Amino acid sequence: MKTCALIPTYNNATTLSDVIDRTLAKGYPLVIVNDGSSDSTAEVLQQYVANPRVDIVSYESNKGKGYALCRGFERAKALGYDYVVTLDADGQHMPEEISLLEQAADDTERGVLVVGCRNLRADRMPGKNSFANRFSNFWFRLQTGCDLPDTQSGYRLYDLRHLPSFMFLTRRYECELELLVFSAWRGVQIVPVAVQVYYPPKEERVSHFRPFADFARISLLNACLTFVTPLARIIQLFKHIS
């Protein structure tokens, strides 16, 4: 499998180098997108500029995780990769488990999106994460007819040949939900894989999730997707018949 890891990062200077080093140690090349960080992220990345296995995309102003993923997908495809594994830069995801996602993708015969599903009862799992995930899971099931235990996990393997497009409706956290729904509507196989997750103590945690604003955007996206779900189902039916 021609796979690279993709790390979008915004102000994760304290954890970024550890995630990069562990990913490289497992043999995976990297595309890193510096999403307008204002901390010392640029200095951290400077250590890897000369590494031929690391490709860095940077821009000055913060545009959101969805935009960073879009830029990363474009770069990975331009470099000739077929699959991209997305990792958060805060150290939550384990680079050592990328092979689990690859194995799940290798067991399928068509376009696939593998989701690393977290244990939502893990130590130090924020309560708001569990609630938001249950909320998101419900709407995903309604919109696609698919059951997925962790629709908000950012630890995923994407098949670049079957992504909906690189022009997403949304630019921030909700982009990952959009990718799931549109992939399911296109007939891409959604495969859950159990993975470990690390949540640092609250005082060490770096989070850019804004509960009110981000939850409002996710709710708006869900409303829009639910509205067009009947049309998507009809299109799916005609494709199946043809």
Buried (B, 14 or more C-beta within 10 A) or exposed (E): EEBBBBBBBBBBBBBBBEBBEBBBEEEBBBBBBBBBBEBEBEEBBEEBEEEEEBBBBBEEEBBBBBBBBBBBBBBBBEEEBBBBBBBBBBBBBBBEBBBBBBEBBEEBEEBBBBBBBBEBEEEEBEEEBBEBBEBBBEBBEEBBEBEBBBBBBBBBBBBBEBBBEEEBBBBBBBBBBBBBBBBBBBEBBBBBBEBBBEBBEEEEEBEBBEEEEBBEBBBEBBEEBEEEBEEBEEEBEEEEEE
